[in-house]
């Protein structure tokens, strides 16, 4: 699997400077010469010179690993602190683990937000205009060594259009520990996705038994690979949640696909492929999944969902209230909403300028 991952990213021995690397370590001193002061004197020329450095190496500026490095990074992740749920709220600092899953789940780079074809981190880097825009963001809004790879990567994420993202592993850990009513509990993830909940739940000292399902065959293969580093008794299933009935579940928690917001593959099992309208999606996917969870959830178990309303162009999709309504019809009782705080673009801050919080909800139900 590591060979396949390296081939996707274009990793070769000559840029593998250690077990954890970006491929630009030998260029740090050169990149550090490009300061905000130099940019202020000649913005266009400075951006062109830094652009040429990145094009000369032409490697997407993320963190890469050898298998030894991957094992070490996952062990370090287990030992890291994180922000727990506090008064039904999680802060914005739980970013550990994102680098690991970004590296392993290369198919995040081929998934498409609706109407945003070719807008992944990888596509943005290889688009000259977007890379130059990212460098401008670095010079105008970052501090310190403003154009090192980590800075450029975060700036690329802010450039034009939506990207498919991964659920933060440390947020998953905090939510599961907050909601699961028992130690050694069985936690069912009814839409595994790109490994955030698998990694976060498995890192908990509560020794949960993670049970996860996902129909995407490529994603499933990567999840199995990630699981080989976790020393766990996890159960990973390649199937659709509309058909699978879990057993003896203490907490069911996931962030399911939002109908047509993101296209993960063309496989017929993908719910965006199966259901061509919002009504069909709620009837065929959401209702069936919740009915199966209700059957498999213990009497004192918890059912939780991270989901949000969204827009595609001018078309708004109001799905939160309908999801809650169907959950109630299935037999669940709405309990509370956890707020996962979100960051905003440079210069705005997390609600500091408009005095409004930016957050996504985790909607919590009991049986």
ABEGO torsion letter per residue (X at the ends): XAAAAAAAAGBBAAABABABBAGAAAAAAAAAABBAAAAAABAAAAAAAAAAAAAAAGBBBBBBBBAAAAAAAAAAAAABBBBBBBGGBBBAABABGAAAAAAABAAAAABBBBGBBGABAAAAAABAAAAAAAAAAAAAABBEBAABAAAAAAAAAABEEBBBBBBBAAAAAAAAAAABABBGBBBBBABAEAGAAAAAAAABAAGBBBBBBBABAAAAAAAAAAAAAAGBABBBBBBBAAABBBBGBABBBBBBBBEAABBABABAABAAAABABAAAAAAAAAAAAAAAAAAABBAABBBBBBBBBBBBEABBBBAAAAAAAAAAAAGBBBABBBBBBBBBBBGAEBGAAAGBBBBBBBBBBBX
